[in-house]
Amino acid sequence: MKNRKSGMAIIIVLVMATALLTLAGSYIQSSRNAGPTNDRILERVQADFWGHGIAQLALLKFKQLPSEFYYAYNFSVRDKRVTIPDPWGVYLQSPLQGNIAAPIDLNYSTNCRVLGQTRYKVDSIEFEVILEGDSLRRSIKETINSTRIKN
């Protein structure tokens, strides 16, 4: 009888070791799967920062050159005139369009909409930066309100 009980301890130890090994294996598997997810999150965060930076550049360009913006927008977009070179295309050139290779490979472009209130001489201008990468597509929007004053 004494010999049967001593064998039971070995079985309990083996069952506990198997359970711990199973838990350790599942933990290692989940940590391996978390690696690619973290890389994708890092790419999205970097793309968002890049997009907000380009949107801030577009806002700064508008604040510094409002008459050039209105001339180009009214001539090319509102009135749909065609000329070479296109003033609106020239206004939206680098740094508002282009691509980057580091830290991630992205193509980006900037779109703009003027939501005008001609009665009150107030405009809301929306800049949208579209970022496209290998497995990534992000859209960042920034809006500014402006008042038109003739000198």
C-alpha positions as CSV (number, residue, x, y, z in Angstrom):
1,M,0.0,0.0,0.0
2,K,2.8,2.3,0.8
3,N,4.3,1.9,-2.7
4,R,1.1,2.9,-4.5
5,K,1.0,6.3,-2.7
6,S,4.6,7.2,-3.6
7,G,3.8,6.7,-7.3
8,M,0.8,9.1,-7.0
9,A,3.2,12.1,-6.2
10,I,5.0,11.5,-9.5
11,I,1.7,11.6,-11.4
12,I,0.6,14.8,-9.7
13,V,4.0,16.4,-10.5
14,L,3.8,15.3,-14.1
15,V,0.2,16.7,-14.5
16,M,1.3,20.0,-12.9
17,A,4.4,20.2,-15.2
18,T,2.2,19.6,-18.2
19,A,-0.3,22.3,-17.2
20,L,2.6,24.8,-16.7
21,L,4.2,23.8,-20.0
22,T,0.8,24.3,-21.8
23,L,0.4,27.8,-20.2
24,A,4.0,28.8,-21.1
25,G,3.5,27.6,-24.7
26,S,0.3,29.7,-25.1
27,Y,2.0,32.7,-23.6
28,I,4.9,32.4,-26.0
29,Q,2.6,32.0,-28.9
30,S,0.6,35.1,-28.0
31,S,3.7,37.2,-27.5
32,R,4.9,36.1,-31.0
33,N,1.6,37.2,-32.5
34,A,1.8,40.6,-30.8
35,G,5.0,41.6,-32.7
36,P,3.4,42.3,-36.1
37,T,0.5,44.0,-34.5
38,N,2.8,46.4,-32.7
39,D,4.6,47.2,-36.0
40,R,1.3,48.0,-37.7
41,I,0.3,50.3,-34.8
42,L,3.7,52.0,-35.0
43,E,3.2,52.6,-38.8
44,R,-0.3,54.1,-38.2
45,V,1.0,56.4,-35.5
46,Q,3.9,57.6,-37.7
47,A,1.5,58.1,-40.6
48,D,-0.9,60.1,-38.4
49,F,2.0,62.3,-37.2
50,W,3.1,62.8,-40.8
51,G,-0.4,63.6,-42.0
52,H,-1.0,66.2,-39.2
53,G,2.4,67.8,-40.0
54,I,1.4,68.1,-43.7
55,A,-2.0,69.5,-42.7
56,Q,-0.3,72.1,-40.5
57,L,2.0,73.0,-43.4
58,A,-1.1,73.5,-45.6
59,L,-2.7,75.8,-42.9
60,L,0.5,77.7,-42.6
61,K,0.8,78.2,-46.3
62,F,-2.7,79.5,-46.5
63,K,-2.1,81.9,-43.6
64,Q,1.0,83.2,-45.2
65,L,-0.3,83.3,-48.8
66,P,-4.1,83.8,-48.7
67,S,-4.4,85.8,-51.9
68,E,-2.5,83.2,-53.9
69,F,-4.7,80.5,-52.4
70,Y,-7.9,82.3,-53.4
71,Y,-6.6,83.1,-56.9
72,A,-5.6,79.6,-57.6
73,Y,-8.7,78.0,-56.1
74,N,-11.1,80.4,-57.8
75,F,-9.4,80.2,-61.2
76,S,-9.0,76.4,-61.4
77,V,-11.6,74.8,-59.1
78,R,-14.5,77.2,-58.9
79,D,-14.4,78.6,-62.4
80,K,-13.0,75.4,-63.9
81,R,-10.6,77.3,-66.2
82,V,-7.8,75.4,-67.8
83,T,-4.3,76.8,-68.3
84,I,-0.7,75.6,-68.3
85,P,0.7,75.7,-65.7
86,D,-2.4,75.1,-63.6
87,P,-2.3,77.6,-60.6
88,W,-4.1,75.2,-58.3
89,G,-1.7,72.4,-59.2
90,V,1.3,74.7,-58.6
91,Y,-0.2,75.8,-55.2
92,L,-0.6,72.1,-54.1
93,Q,2.9,71.1,-55.1
94,S,5.7,70.1,-52.7
95,P,5.6,70.0,-49.7
96,L,1.8,69.4,-49.9
97,Q,2.2,66.4,-52.2
98,G,4.9,63.8,-52.6
99,N,6.2,60.7,-51.0
100,I,8.6,59.7,-48.2
101,A,10.7,56.5,-47.8
102,A,11.7,56.7,-44.1
103,P,10.6,55.8,-41.5
104,I,7.8,54.2,-43.6
105,D,7.1,54.3,-47.3
106,L,4.1,56.6,-47.9
107,N,2.6,58.6,-50.8
108,Y,0.6,61.7,-49.7
109,S,-1.5,64.3,-51.3
110,T,-3.5,67.3,-50.1
111,N,-7.1,68.1,-51.1
112,C,-8.9,71.3,-50.2
113,R,-12.5,72.4,-50.0
114,V,-13.7,76.0,-49.5
115,L,-17.0,76.1,-47.7
116,G,-17.9,79.7,-48.4
117,Q,-20.5,82.0,-46.9
118,T,-20.6,84.8,-49.4
119,R,-23.3,86.7,-47.5
120,Y,-21.1,87.0,-44.4
121,K,-17.7,87.1,-46.2
122,V,-16.5,84.1,-44.0
123,D,-15.0,80.9,-45.4
124,S,-14.3,77.6,-43.8
125,I,-11.4,76.0,-45.5
126,E,-10.9,72.2,-45.1
127,F,-7.5,70.7,-45.9
128,E,-7.5,66.9,-46.2
129,V,-4.2,65.0,-46.3
130,I,-4.5,61.5,-47.8
131,L,-1.7,59.0,-46.9
132,E,-1.3,55.8,-48.8
133,G,1.2,53.1,-48.0
134,D,1.7,49.4,-48.5
135,S,-1.2,48.3,-46.3
136,L,-2.2,51.6,-45.0
137,R,-4.7,54.4,-46.0
138,R,-5.2,57.3,-43.7
139,S,-7.1,60.6,-44.1
140,I,-6.3,63.6,-41.9
141,K,-8.6,66.7,-42.0
142,E,-7.9,70.2,-40.6
143,T,-10.2,73.2,-40.9
144,I,-9.6,76.9,-40.6
145,N,-12.1,79.8,-40.7
146,S,-11.1,83.0,-42.5
147,T,-12.7,86.3,-43.1
148,R,-12.3,87.9,-46.6
149,I,-11.4,91.7,-46.5
150,K,-10.8,93.8,-49.6
151,N,-8.0,96.3,-49.3
